[in-house]
């Protein structure tokens, strides 16, 4: 159910190149990875404020996730 809720985030406008990944290496302690791209910083901000994302974080994420690493980055030109 948790992974299905994560997959539903891909329907939020602005989300591009959505990937839900299973960790296969023993180089870190995380089991899953979630990757998505956004065309612009505005699209990313809109995603963060979208009601579906806010609800997911408030009702599912904080209940299920004890530790995570968030990486926000932009391509080098």
Secondary structure, 3 states (H helix, E strand, C coil): CHHHHHHHHHHCCCCEEEEEEECCCCCCCCCEEEEEECCCHHHHHHHHHCHHHHHHHHHHHHHHCCCCCCCCCCCCC
